[in-house]
Amino acid sequence: MVGRIIGILISLGLIIGGLSGEFVLRGTNSSKALVVAGVIFLIWDIYKIIKDRKNKNDDYTVENQ
């Protein structure tokens, strides 16, 4: 879970860095591409947190039956 939170913070850093124009995505020299990559990673991290929580809740209900 801590790894996922760190991933969210890094994704937010990519988005902020791209929006500020100070950072660019290597190979493209585009700050917009960095923002898009940050959003994709952010969505992925949020999806994985939700999936992990759902699996944890499913495991808990199976054990209590």
mmJSON file of the N, C-alpha and C atoms, coordinates in Angstrom:
{"data_MODEL":{"atom_site":{
"group_PDB":["ATOM","ATOM","ATOM","ATOM","ATOM","ATOM","ATOM","ATOM","ATOM","ATOM","ATOM","ATOM","ATOM","ATOM","ATOM","ATOM","ATOM","ATOM","ATOM","ATOM","ATOM","ATOM","ATOM","ATOM","ATOM","ATOM","ATOM","ATOM","ATOM","ATOM","ATOM","ATOM","ATOM","ATOM","ATOM","ATOM","ATOM","ATOM","ATOM","ATOM","ATOM","ATOM","ATOM","ATOM","ATOM","ATOM","ATOM","ATOM","ATOM","ATOM","ATOM","ATOM","ATOM","ATOM","ATOM","ATOM","ATOM","ATOM","ATOM","ATOM","ATOM","ATOM","ATOM","ATOM","ATOM","ATOM","ATOM","ATOM","ATOM","ATOM","ATOM","ATOM","ATOM","ATOM","ATOM","ATOM","ATOM","ATOM","ATOM","ATOM","ATOM","ATOM","ATOM","ATOM","ATOM","ATOM","ATOM","ATOM","ATOM","ATOM","ATOM","ATOM","ATOM","ATOM","ATOM","ATOM","ATOM","ATOM","ATOM","ATOM","ATOM","ATOM","ATOM","ATOM","ATOM","ATOM","ATOM","ATOM","ATOM","ATOM","ATOM","ATOM","ATOM","ATOM","ATOM","ATOM","ATOM","ATOM","ATOM","ATOM","ATOM","ATOM","ATOM","ATOM","ATOM","ATOM","ATOM","ATOM","ATOM","ATOM","ATOM","ATOM","ATOM","ATOM","ATOM","ATOM","ATOM","ATOM","ATOM","ATOM","ATOM","ATOM","ATOM","ATOM","ATOM","ATOM","ATOM","ATOM","ATOM","ATOM","ATOM","ATOM","ATOM","ATOM","ATOM","ATOM","ATOM","ATOM","ATOM","ATOM","ATOM","ATOM","ATOM","ATOM","ATOM","ATOM","ATOM","ATOM","ATOM","ATOM","ATOM","ATOM","ATOM","ATOM","ATOM","ATOM","ATOM","ATOM","ATOM","ATOM","ATOM","ATOM","ATOM","ATOM","ATOM","ATOM","ATOM","ATOM","ATOM","ATOM","ATOM","ATOM","ATOM","ATOM","ATOM"],
"id":[1,2,3,4,5,6,7,8,9,10,11,12,13,14,15,16,17,18,19,20,21,22,23,24,25,26,27,28,29,30,31,32,33,34,35,36,37,38,39,40,41,42,43,44,45,46,47,48,49,50,51,52,53,54,55,56,57,58,59,60,61,62,63,64,65,66,67,68,69,70,71,72,73,74,75,76,77,78,79,80,81,82,83,84,85,86,87,88,89,90,91,92,93,94,95,96,97,98,99,100,101,102,103,104,105,106,107,108,109,110,111,112,113,114,115,116,117,118,119,120,121,122,123,124,125,126,127,128,129,130,131,132,133,134,135,136,137,138,139,140,141,142,143,144,145,146,147,148,149,150,151,152,153,154,155,156,157,158,159,160,161,162,163,164,165,166,167,168,169,170,171,172,173,174,175,176,177,178,179,180,181,182,183,184,185,186,187,188,189,190,191,192,193,194,195],
"type_symbol":["N","C","C","N","C","C","N","C","C","N","C","C","N","C","C","N","C","C","N","C","C","N","C","C","N","C","C","N","C","C","N","C","C","N","C","C","N","C","C","N","C","C","N","C","C","N","C","C","N","C","C","N","C","C","N","C","C","N","C","C","N","C","C","N","C","C","N","C","C","N","C","C","N","C","C","N","C","C","N","C","C","N","C","C","N","C","C","N","C","C","N","C","C","N","C","C","N","C","C","N","C","C","N","C","C","N","C","C","N","C","C","N","C","C","N","C","C","N","C","C","N","C","C","N","C","C","N","C","C","N","C","C","N","C","C","N","C","C","N","C","C","N","C","C","N","C","C","N","C","C","N","C","C","N","C","C","N","C","C","N","C","C","N","C","C","N","C","C","N","C","C","N","C","C","N","C","C","N","C","C","N","C","C","N","C","C","N","C","C","N","C","C","N","C","C"],
"label_atom_id":["N","CA","C","N","CA","C","N","CA","C","N","CA","C","N","CA","C","N","CA","C","N","CA","C","N","CA","C","N","CA","C","N","CA","C","N","CA","C","N","CA","C","N","CA","C","N","CA","C","N","CA","C","N","CA","C","N","CA","C","N","CA","C","N","CA","C","N","CA","C","N","CA","C","N","CA","C","N","CA","C","N","CA","C","N","CA","C","N","CA","C","N","CA","C","N","CA","C","N","CA","C","N","CA","C","N","CA","C","N","CA","C","N","CA","C","N","CA","C","N","CA","C","N","CA","C","N","CA","C","N","CA","C","N","CA","C","N","CA","C","N","CA","C","N","CA","C","N","CA","C","N","CA","C","N","CA","C","N","CA","C","N","CA","C","N","CA","C","N","CA","C","N","CA","C","N","CA","C","N","CA","C","N","CA","C","N","CA","C","N","CA","C","N","CA","C","N","CA","C","N","CA","C","N","CA","C","N","CA","C","N","CA","C","N","CA","C","N","CA","C","N","CA","C","N","CA","C"],
"label_alt_id":[null,null,null,null,null,null,null,null,null,null,null,null,null,null,null,null,null,null,null,null,null,null,null,null,null,null,null,null,null,null,null,null,null,null,null,null,null,null,null,null,null,null,null,null,null,null,null,null,null,null,null,null,null,null,null,null,null,null,null,null,null,null,null,null,null,null,null,null,null,null,null,null,null,null,null,null,null,null,null,null,null,null,null,null,null,null,null,null,null,null,null,null,null,null,null,null,null,null,null,null,null,null,null,null,null,null,null,null,null,null,null,null,null,null,null,null,null,null,null,null,null,null,null,null,null,null,null,null,null,null,null,null,null,null,null,null,null,null,null,null,null,null,null,null,null,null,null,null,null,null,null,null,null,null,null,null,null,null,null,null,null,null,null,null,null,null,null,null,null,null,null,null,null,null,null,null,null,null,null,null,null,null,null,null,null,null,null,null,null,null,null,null,null,null,null],
"label_comp_id":["MET","MET","MET","VAL","VAL","VAL","GLY","GLY","GLY","ARG","ARG","ARG","ILE","ILE","ILE","ILE","ILE","ILE","GLY","GLY","GLY","ILE","ILE","ILE","LEU","LEU","LEU","ILE","ILE","ILE","SER","SER","SER","LEU","LEU","LEU","GLY","GLY","GLY","LEU","LEU","LEU","ILE","ILE","ILE","ILE","ILE","ILE","GLY","GLY","GLY","GLY","GLY","GLY","LEU","LEU","LEU","SER","SER","SER","GLY","GLY","GLY","GLU","GLU","GLU","PHE","PHE","PHE","VAL","VAL","VAL","LEU","LEU","LEU","ARG","ARG","ARG","GLY","GLY","GLY","THR","THR","THR","ASN","ASN","ASN","SER","SER","SER","SER","SER","SER","LYS","LYS","LYS","ALA","ALA","ALA","LEU","LEU","LEU","VAL","VAL","VAL","VAL","VAL","VAL","ALA","ALA","ALA","GLY","GLY","GLY","VAL","VAL","VAL","ILE","ILE","ILE","PHE","PHE","PHE","LEU","LEU","LEU","ILE","ILE","ILE","TRP","TRP","TRP","ASP","ASP","ASP","ILE","ILE","ILE","TYR","TYR","TYR","LYS","LYS","LYS","ILE","ILE","ILE","ILE","ILE","ILE","LYS","LYS","LYS","ASP","ASP","ASP","ARG","ARG","ARG","LYS","LYS","LYS","ASN","ASN","ASN","LYS","LYS","LYS","ASN","ASN","ASN","ASP","ASP","ASP","ASP","ASP","ASP","TYR","TYR","TYR","THR","THR","THR","VAL","VAL","VAL","GLU","GLU","GLU","ASN","ASN","ASN","GLN","GLN","GLN"],
"label_asym_id":["A","A","A","A","A","A","A","A","A","A","A","A","A","A","A","A","A","A","A","A","A","A","A","A","A","A","A","A","A","A","A","A","A","A","A","A","A","A","A","A","A","A","A","A","A","A","A","A","A","A","A","A","A","A","A","A","A","A","A","A","A","A","A","A","A","A","A","A","A","A","A","A","A","A","A","A","A","A","A","A","A","A","A","A","A","A","A","A","A","A","A","A","A","A","A","A","A","A","A","A","A","A","A","A","A","A","A","A","A","A","A","A","A","A","A","A","A","A","A","A","A","A","A","A","A","A","A","A","A","A","A","A","A","A","A","A","A","A","A","A","A","A","A","A","A","A","A","A","A","A","A","A","A","A","A","A","A","A","A","A","A","A","A","A","A","A","A","A","A","A","A","A","A","A","A","A","A","A","A","A","A","A","A","A","A","A","A","A","A","A","A","A","A","A","A"],
"label_entity_id":["1","1","1","1","1","1","1","1","1","1","1","1","1","1","1","1","1","1","1","1","1","1","1","1","1","1","1","1","1","1","1","1","1","1","1","1","1","1","1","1","1","1","1","1","1","1","1","1","1","1","1","1","1","1","1","1","1","1","1","1","1","1","1","1","1","1","1","1","1","1","1","1","1","1","1","1","1","1","1","1","1","1","1","1","1","1","1","1","1","1","1","1","1","1","1","1","1","1","1","1","1","1","1","1","1","1","1","1","1","1","1","1","1","1","1","1","1","1","1","1","1","1","1","1","1","1","1","1","1","1","1","1","1","1","1","1","1","1","1","1","1","1","1","1","1","1","1","1","1","1","1","1","1","1","1","1","1","1","1","1","1","1","1","1","1","1","1","1","1","1","1","1","1","1","1","1","1","1","1","1","1","1","1","1","1","1","1","1","1","1","1","1","1","1","1"],
"label_seq_id":[1,1,1,2,2,2,3,3,3,4,4,4,5,5,5,6,6,6,7,7,7,8,8,8,9,9,9,10,10,10,11,11,11,12,12,12,13,13,13,14,14,14,15,15,15,16,16,16,17,17,17,18,18,18,19,19,19,20,20,20,21,21,21,22,22,22,23,23,23,24,24,24,25,25,25,26,26,26,27,27,27,28,28,28,29,29,29,30,30,30,31,31,31,32,32,32,33,33,33,34,34,34,35,35,35,36,36,36,37,37,37,38,38,38,39,39,39,40,40,40,41,41,41,42,42,42,43,43,43,44,44,44,45,45,45,46,46,46,47,47,47,48,48,48,49,49,49,50,50,50,51,51,51,52,52,52,53,53,53,54,54,54,55,55,55,56,56,56,57,57,57,58,58,58,59,59,59,60,60,60,61,61,61,62,62,62,63,63,63,64,64,64,65,65,65],
"pdbx_PDB_ins_code":[null,null,null,null,null,null,null,null,null,null,null,null,null,null,null,null,null,null,null,null,null,null,null,null,null,null,null,null,null,null,null,null,null,null,null,null,null,null,null,null,null,null,null,null,null,null,null,null,null,null,null,null,null,null,null,null,null,null,null,null,null,null,null,null,null,null,null,null,null,null,null,null,null,null,null,null,null,null,null,null,null,null,null,null,null,null,null,null,null,null,null,null,null,null,null,null,null,null,null,null,null,null,null,null,null,null,null,null,null,null,null,null,null,null,null,null,null,null,null,null,null,null,null,null,null,null,null,null,null,null,null,null,null,null,null,null,null,null,null,null,null,null,null,null,null,null,null,null,null,null,null,null,null,null,null,null,null,null,null,null,null,null,null,null,null,null,null,null,null,null,null,null,null,null,null,null,null,null,null,null,null,null,null,null,null,null,null,null,null,null,null,null,null,null,null],
"Cartn_x":[0.821,0.0,0.868,1.968,2.851,3.438,3.75,4.285,3.302,2.037,1.005,0.887,0.983,0.9,2.106,3.271,4.467,4.286,3.683,3.408,2.483,1.479,0.566,1.318,2.185,2.952,3.886,4.51,5.38,4.562,3.399,2.528,2.118,1.763,1.404,2.596,3.799,5.002,5.233,4.99,5.118,4.124,2.901,1.861,2.209,2.59,2.928,4.149,5.169,6.365,6.068,5.188,4.817,3.999,3.09,2.257,3.057,4.099,4.912,5.8,6.033,6.88,8.356,8.692,10.088,10.642,9.788,10.217,9.539,10.232,9.679,9.903,9.13,9.3,10.496,11.443,12.671,12.336,12.972,12.751,11.725,10.871,9.841,10.029,10.736,10.879,9.53,8.544,7.189,6.731,6.347,5.8,4.376,3.661,2.309,2.354,3.345,3.488,3.792,4.544,4.834,3.565,2.716,1.44,0.571,0.506,-0.296,0.233,1.551,2.142,1.832,1.919,1.603,0.156,-0.755,-2.177,-2.412,-1.763,-1.919,-1.421,-0.239,0.285,-0.602,-1.167,-2.057,-3.316,-3.908,-5.1,-4.771,-3.612,-3.206,-3.033,-2.386,-2.171,-3.489,-4.398,-5.706,-6.477,-6.434,-7.099,-6.549,-5.229,-4.621,-4.976,-5.067,-5.467,-6.886,-7.786,-9.176,-9.259,-8.513,-8.529,-7.964,-6.87,-6.279,-7.235,-7.914,-8.881,-10.049,-10.518,-11.63,-11.212,-10.015,-9.534,-9.359,-8.894,-8.725,-10.081,-11.093,-12.438,-13.044,-12.811,-13.333,-12.7,-11.394,-10.715,-11.252,-11.553,-12.054,-13.433,-14.31,-15.656,-15.625,-14.715,-14.613,-14.142,-13.205,-12.694,-13.734,-14.664,-15.668,-16.907,-16.95,-18.146,-18.017],
"Cartn_y":[-1.192,0.0,1.261,1.222,2.383,2.656,1.585,1.739,2.422,2.131,2.756,4.244,4.593,6.002,6.762,6.146,6.774,6.949,5.964,6.074,7.233,7.445,8.573,9.892,9.971,11.206,11.48,10.445,10.62,11.054,10.444,10.831,12.293,12.721,14.125,15.033,14.59,15.353,15.494,14.42,14.478,15.47,15.422,16.322,17.773,18.04,19.413,19.902,19.035,19.412,19.707,18.918,19.154,20.419,20.657,21.862,23.136,23.035,24.221,24.555,23.58,23.797,23.633,23.3,23.13,21.767,20.779,19.429,18.968,18.099,17.536,16.031,15.331,13.896,13.635,12.888,12.608,11.91,12.352,11.782,12.535,13.295,14.047,15.551,15.971,17.393,18.087,17.364,17.893,17.821,18.964,18.963,18.404,18.555,17.995,16.471,15.884,14.424,13.954,14.748,14.406,14.445,15.423,15.508,14.295,13.929,12.767,11.497,11.325,10.155,10.16,11.321,11.415,11.053,11.499,11.173,9.675,9.08,7.633,6.859,7.225,6.545,6.782,7.971,8.277,7.413,7.315,6.47,5.02,4.55,3.165,2.917,3.83,3.662,3.665,4.551,4.59,3.307,2.823,1.562,0.404,0.335,-0.752,-0.673,0.526,0.662,0.157,0.542,0.094,-1.421,-1.976,-3.42,-4.165,-3.659,-4.296,-4.268,-3.161,-3.069,-4.019,-4.126,-5.03,-6.474,-6.843,-8.198,-8.469,-7.485,-7.65,-7.848,-7.078,-7.228,-8.566,-9.028,-10.327,-11.452,-11.365,-12.372,-12.383,-11.229,-11.119,-11.766,-11.547,-12.123,-13.635,-14.153,-15.602,-16.28,-15.669,-16.261,-16.297,-15.358,-15.28,-16.098,-16.828,-17.637,-19.027],
"Cartn_z":[0.0,0.0,0.0,0.731,0.78,-0.601,-1.325,-2.677,-3.603,-3.451,-4.28,-3.955,-2.694,-2.303,-2.846,-2.783,-3.355,-4.853,-5.511,-6.944,-7.261,-6.423,-6.617,-6.46,-5.461,-5.257,-6.439,-6.97,-8.13,-9.345,-9.533,-10.645,-10.538,-9.337,-9.136,-9.418,-9.039,-9.339,-10.837,-11.587,-13.045,-13.641,-13.145,-13.659,-13.347,-12.117,-11.73,-12.5,-12.624,-13.371,-14.832,-15.428,-16.819,-16.989,-16.056,-16.154,-15.922,-15.119,-14.869,-16.071,-16.927,-18.093,-17.791,-16.557,-16.159,-16.568,-16.694,-17.028,-18.309,-19.042,-20.269,-20.256,-21.067,-21.209,-22.106,-21.594,-22.333,-23.658,-24.714,-26.038,-26.851,-26.161,-26.88,-26.729,-25.689,-25.35,-25.229,-24.714,-24.594,-23.14,-22.601,-21.251,-21.24,-22.356,-22.445,-22.384,-23.025,-22.982,-21.561,-20.81,-19.421,-18.58,-18.829,-18.108,-18.436,-19.703,-20.111,-19.454,-19.444,-18.796,-17.302,-16.659,-15.239,-14.945,-15.794,-15.609,-15.783,-16.769,-16.995,-15.775,-15.261,-14.077,-12.867,-12.726,-11.61,-11.663,-12.834,-13.002,-12.675,-13.144,-12.893,-11.386,-10.679,-9.249,-8.477,-8.837,-8.171,-8.446,-9.676,-10.037,-9.204,-9.064,-8.31,-6.822,-6.258,-4.854,-4.668,-5.572,-5.473,-5.616,-6.571,-6.789,-5.583,-5.007,-3.832,-2.646,-2.455,-1.348,-1.555,-2.807,-3.102,-2.831,-3.27,-3.027,-1.537,-0.794,0.647,1.314,0.896,1.461,1.084,-0.149,-0.572,0.238,0.495,1.298,2.721,3.263,4.623,4.73,3.761,3.833,3.645,2.833,2.631,3.91,4.621,5.85,6.953,6.944,8.01,7.743,6.653,6.361,6.911],
"occupancy":[1.0,1.0,1.0,1.0,1.0,1.0,1.0,1.0,1.0,1.0,1.0,1.0,1.0,1.0,1.0,1.0,1.0,1.0,1.0,1.0,1.0,1.0,1.0,1.0,1.0,1.0,1.0,1.0,1.0,1.0,1.0,1.0,1.0,1.0,1.0,1.0,1.0,1.0,1.0,1.0,1.0,1.0,1.0,1.0,1.0,1.0,1.0,1.0,1.0,1.0,1.0,1.0,1.0,1.0,1.0,1.0,1.0,1.0,1.0,1.0,1.0,1.0,1.0,1.0,1.0,1.0,1.0,1.0,1.0,1.0,1.0,1.0,1.0,1.0,1.0,1.0,1.0,1.0,1.0,1.0,1.0,1.0,1.0,1.0,1.0,1.0,1.0,1.0,1.0,1.0,1.0,1.0,1.0,1.0,1.0,1.0,1.0,1.0,1.0,1.0,1.0,1.0,1.0,1.0,1.0,1.0,1.0,1.0,1.0,1.0,1.0,1.0,1.0,1.0,1.0,1.0,1.0,1.0,1.0,1.0,1.0,1.0,1.0,1.0,1.0,1.0,1.0,1.0,1.0,1.0,1.0,1.0,1.0,1.0,1.0,1.0,1.0,1.0,1.0,1.0,1.0,1.0,1.0,1.0,1.0,1.0,1.0,1.0,1.0,1.0,1.0,1.0,1.0,1.0,1.0,1.0,1.0,1.0,1.0,1.0,1.0,1.0,1.0,1.0,1.0,1.0,1.0,1.0,1.0,1.0,1.0,1.0,1.0,1.0,1.0,1.0,1.0,1.0,1.0,1.0,1.0,1.0,1.0,1.0,1.0,1.0,1.0,1.0,1.0,1.0,1.0,1.0,1.0,1.0,1.0],
"B_iso_or_equiv":[0.0,0.0,0.0,0.0,0.0,0.0,0.0,0.0,0.0,0.0,0.0,0.0,0.0,0.0,0.0,0.0,0.0,0.0,0.0,0.0,0.0,0.0,0.0,0.0,0.0,0.0,0.0,0.0,0.0,0.0,0.0,0.0,0.0,0.0,0.0,0.0,0.0,0.0,0.0,0.0,0.0,0.0,0.0,0.0,0.0,0.0,0.0,0.0,0.0,0.0,0.0,0.0,0.0,0.0,0.0,0.0,0.0,0.0,0.0,0.0,0.0,0.0,0.0,0.0,0.0,0.0,0.0,0.0,0.0,0.0,0.0,0.0,0.0,0.0,0.0,0.0,0.0,0.0,0.0,0.0,0.0,0.0,0.0,0.0,0.0,0.0,0.0,0.0,0.0,0.0,0.0,0.0,0.0,0.0,0.0,0.0,0.0,0.0,0.0,0.0,0.0,0.0,0.0,0.0,0.0,0.0,0.0,0.0,0.0,0.0,0.0,0.0,0.0,0.0,0.0,0.0,0.0,0.0,0.0,0.0,0.0,0.0,0.0,0.0,0.0,0.0,0.0,0.0,0.0,0.0,0.0,0.0,0.0,0.0,0.0,0.0,0.0,0.0,0.0,0.0,0.0,0.0,0.0,0.0,0.0,0.0,0.0,0.0,0.0,0.0,0.0,0.0,0.0,0.0,0.0,0.0,0.0,0.0,0.0,0.0,0.0,0.0,0.0,0.0,0.0,0.0,0.0,0.0,0.0,0.0,0.0,0.0,0.0,0.0,0.0,0.0,0.0,0.0,0.0,0.0,0.0,0.0,0.0,0.0,0.0,0.0,0.0,0.0,0.0,0.0,0.0,0.0,0.0,0.0,0.0],
"pdbx_formal_charge":[null,null,null,null,null,null,null,null,null,null,null,null,null,null,null,null,null,null,null,null,null,null,null,null,null,null,null,null,null,null,null,null,null,null,null,null,null,null,null,null,null,null,null,null,null,null,null,null,null,null,null,null,null,null,null,null,null,null,null,null,null,null,null,null,null,null,null,null,null,null,null,null,null,null,null,null,null,null,null,null,null,null,null,null,null,null,null,null,null,null,null,null,null,null,null,null,null,null,null,null,null,null,null,null,null,null,null,null,null,null,null,null,null,null,null,null,null,null,null,null,null,null,null,null,null,null,null,null,null,null,null,null,null,null,null,null,null,null,null,null,null,null,null,null,null,null,null,null,null,null,null,null,null,null,null,null,null,null,null,null,null,null,null,null,null,null,null,null,null,null,null,null,null,null,null,null,null,null,null,null,null,null,null,null,null,null,null,null,null,null,null,null,null,null,null],
"auth_seq_id":[1,1,1,2,2,2,3,3,3,4,4,4,5,5,5,6,6,6,7,7,7,8,8,8,9,9,9,10,10,10,11,11,11,12,12,12,13,13,13,14,14,14,15,15,15,16,16,16,17,17,17,18,18,18,19,19,19,20,20,20,21,21,21,22,22,22,23,23,23,24,24,24,25,25,25,26,26,26,27,27,27,28,28,28,29,29,29,30,30,30,31,31,31,32,32,32,33,33,33,34,34,34,35,35,35,36,36,36,37,37,37,38,38,38,39,39,39,40,40,40,41,41,41,42,42,42,43,43,43,44,44,44,45,45,45,46,46,46,47,47,47,48,48,48,49,49,49,50,50,50,51,51,51,52,52,52,53,53,53,54,54,54,55,55,55,56,56,56,57,57,57,58,58,58,59,59,59,60,60,60,61,61,61,62,62,62,63,63,63,64,64,64,65,65,65],
"auth_comp_id":["MET","MET","MET","VAL","VAL","VAL","GLY","GLY","GLY","ARG","ARG","ARG","ILE","ILE","ILE","ILE","ILE","ILE","GLY","GLY","GLY","ILE","ILE","ILE","LEU","LEU","LEU","ILE","ILE","ILE","SER","SER","SER","LEU","LEU","LEU","GLY","GLY","GLY","LEU","LEU","LEU","ILE","ILE","ILE","ILE","ILE","ILE","GLY","GLY","GLY","GLY","GLY","GLY","LEU","LEU","LEU","SER","SER","SER","GLY","GLY","GLY","GLU","GLU","GLU","PHE","PHE","PHE","VAL","VAL","VAL","LEU","LEU","LEU","ARG","ARG","ARG","GLY","GLY","GLY","THR","THR","THR","ASN","ASN","ASN","SER","SER","SER","SER","SER","SER","LYS","LYS","LYS","ALA","ALA","ALA","LEU","LEU","LEU","VAL","VAL","VAL","VAL","VAL","VAL","ALA","ALA","ALA","GLY","GLY","GLY","VAL","VAL","VAL","ILE","ILE","ILE","PHE","PHE","PHE","LEU","LEU","LEU","ILE","ILE","ILE","TRP","TRP","TRP","ASP","ASP","ASP","ILE","ILE","ILE","TYR","TYR","TYR","LYS","LYS","LYS","ILE","ILE","ILE","ILE","ILE","ILE","LYS","LYS","LYS","ASP","ASP","ASP","ARG","ARG","ARG","LYS","LYS","LYS","ASN","ASN","ASN","LYS","LYS","LYS","ASN","ASN","ASN","ASP","ASP","ASP","ASP","ASP","ASP","TYR","TYR","TYR","THR","THR","THR","VAL","VAL","VAL","GLU","GLU","GLU","ASN","ASN","ASN","GLN","GLN","GLN"],
"auth_asym_id":["A","A","A","A","A","A","A","A","A","A","A","A","A","A","A","A","A","A","A","A","A","A","A","A","A","A","A","A","A","A","A","A","A","A","A","A","A","A","A","A","A","A","A","A","A","A","A","A","A","A","A","A","A","A","A","A","A","A","A","A","A","A","A","A","A","A","A","A","A","A","A","A","A","A","A","A","A","A","A","A","A","A","A","A","A","A","A","A","A","A","A","A","A","A","A","A","A","A","A","A","A","A","A","A","A","A","A","A","A","A","A","A","A","A","A","A","A","A","A","A","A","A","A","A","A","A","A","A","A","A","A","A","A","A","A","A","A","A","A","A","A","A","A","A","A","A","A","A","A","A","A","A","A","A","A","A","A","A","A","A","A","A","A","A","A","A","A","A","A","A","A","A","A","A","A","A","A","A","A","A","A","A","A","A","A","A","A","A","A","A","A","A","A","A","A"],
"auth_atom_id":["N","CA","C","N","CA","C","N","CA","C","N","CA","C","N","CA","C","N","CA","C","N","CA","C","N","CA","C","N","CA","C","N","CA","C","N","CA","C","N","CA","C","N","CA","C","N","CA","C","N","CA","C","N","CA","C","N","CA","C","N","CA","C","N","CA","C","N","CA","C","N","CA","C","N","CA","C","N","CA","C","N","CA","C","N","CA","C","N","CA","C","N","CA","C","N","CA","C","N","CA","C","N","CA","C","N","CA","C","N","CA","C","N","CA","C","N","CA","C","N","CA","C","N","CA","C","N","CA","C","N","CA","C","N","CA","C","N","CA","C","N","CA","C","N","CA","C","N","CA","C","N","CA","C","N","CA","C","N","CA","C","N","CA","C","N","CA","C","N","CA","C","N","CA","C","N","CA","C","N","CA","C","N","CA","C","N","CA","C","N","CA","C","N","CA","C","N","CA","C","N","CA","C","N","CA","C","N","CA","C","N","CA","C","N","CA","C","N","CA","C","N","CA","C","N","CA","C"],
"pdbx_PDB_model_num":[1,1,1,1,1,1,1,1,1,1,1,1,1,1,1,1,1,1,1,1,1,1,1,1,1,1,1,1,1,1,1,1,1,1,1,1,1,1,1,1,1,1,1,1,1,1,1,1,1,1,1,1,1,1,1,1,1,1,1,1,1,1,1,1,1,1,1,1,1,1,1,1,1,1,1,1,1,1,1,1,1,1,1,1,1,1,1,1,1,1,1,1,1,1,1,1,1,1,1,1,1,1,1,1,1,1,1,1,1,1,1,1,1,1,1,1,1,1,1,1,1,1,1,1,1,1,1,1,1,1,1,1,1,1,1,1,1,1,1,1,1,1,1,1,1,1,1,1,1,1,1,1,1,1,1,1,1,1,1,1,1,1,1,1,1,1,1,1,1,1,1,1,1,1,1,1,1,1,1,1,1,1,1,1,1,1,1,1,1,1,1,1,1,1,1]
}}}
